[in-house]
Amino acid sequence: MYTVEIDEEDYAIKPMNCPGGMIVYGMEMRSYRDFPLRIGEVGRVHRHELSGALHGLMRVRAFTQDDAHIFMLPEQIKDEIKNVASLIDEVYAKF
């Protein structure tokens, strides 16, 4: 994390959510038998757009974003991609 001052207020900013997923993964010894290992995370994302910018999410300063990491063996990649695509289809079908 690093700090920055924006509009005379102090903010602490992290570069991305991925370090959290890597820390969770590294908290214990893993075997290839544990794979695929799916880790989900919900975290805050902060940003600061220039004054007058009207793109994106209408200049919100922070929002919640979900993030996921799948640790797998090379031979599991095709099945995991299919599973993720299927999950996306299932969720968006509700809309």
C-alpha positions in Angstrom: 0.0 0.0 0.0 1.0 3.6 -0.4 -0.5 6.9 0.7 -1.5 9.9 -1.3 -3.3 13.2 -0.6 -6.4 13.9 -2.7 -8.5 17.0 -2.2 -6.7 17.7 1.1 -7.5 14.3 2.5 -5.1 11.4 3.1 -5.8 8.1 1.3 -4.1 4.7 1.5 -4.2 2.8 -1.8 -3.3 -0.8 -2.6 -2.2 -1.7 -6.1 -4.6 -4.7 -6.6 -6.4 -7.5 -4.8 -4.1 -10.2 -6.1 -1.6 -10.1 -3.2 -4.4 -11.2 -0.8 -5.1 -14.3 -2.9 -1.5 -15.2 -3.0 -1.2 -14.8 0.8 -4.1 -17.1 1.4 -2.6 -19.6 -1.0 0.7 -19.5 0.7 -0.6 -19.9 4.3 -0.2 -23.6 4.2 1.6 -26.4 2.3 -0.3 -27.5 -0.9 -0.3 -30.7 -2.8 -1.1 -31.1 -6.5 -4.0 -33.2 -5.2 -5.5 -29.9 -3.8 -6.0 -28.6 -7.3 -8.0 -27.0 -8.7 -8.1 -24.7 -5.7 -10.6 -21.8 -6.1 -10.3 -18.7 -3.9 -12.7 -15.9 -4.0 -12.3 -12.4 -2.5 -14.5 -9.3 -2.2 -12.5 -6.1 -1.8 -12.6 -2.3 -2.1 -11.2 -0.6 -5.2 -10.3 3.0 -4.9 -9.6 5.5 -7.7 -9.3 9.2 -8.4 -10.3 10.6 -11.8 -9.4 14.1 -12.9 -12.0 16.7 -12.3 -14.5 16.9 -15.2 -14.0 13.3 -16.2 -17.5 11.8 -17.0 -16.5 8.3 -18.0 -16.4 5.1 -16.1 -18.8 4.8 -13.1 -19.5 8.6 -13.0 -16.4 9.4 -10.9 -17.0 7.3 -7.8 -14.1 7.2 -5.5 -14.5 3.6 -4.2 -16.5 0.5 -5.1 -16.6 -3.1 -4.2 -15.3 -5.6 -6.6 -15.2 -9.4 -6.5 -12.0 -11.2 -7.4 -11.1 -14.8 -7.9 -8.0 -17.0 -8.3 -7.9 -20.5 -9.5 -4.8 -22.5 -8.8 -4.6 -25.5 -11.1 -2.5 -27.9 -13.1 -1.9 -27.3 -16.8 -4.1 -30.3 -17.7 -7.0 -28.7 -15.7 -7.1 -25.4 -17.6 -9.6 -26.4 -20.3 -12.1 -27.8 -17.8 -11.7 -24.8 -15.5 -12.3 -22.3 -18.3 -15.4 -24.3 -19.3 -16.6 -24.2 -15.6 -16.1 -20.4 -15.3 -17.9 -19.8 -18.6 -20.8 -22.0 -17.5 -21.0 -20.1 -14.2 -21.0 -16.7 -16.0 -23.8 -18.0 -18.3 -25.8 -19.3 -15.3 -25.5 -16.0 -13.4 -26.2 -13.7 -16.4 -29.2 -15.8 -17.5 -31.0 -14.6 -14.4 -30.8 -11.0 -15.8 
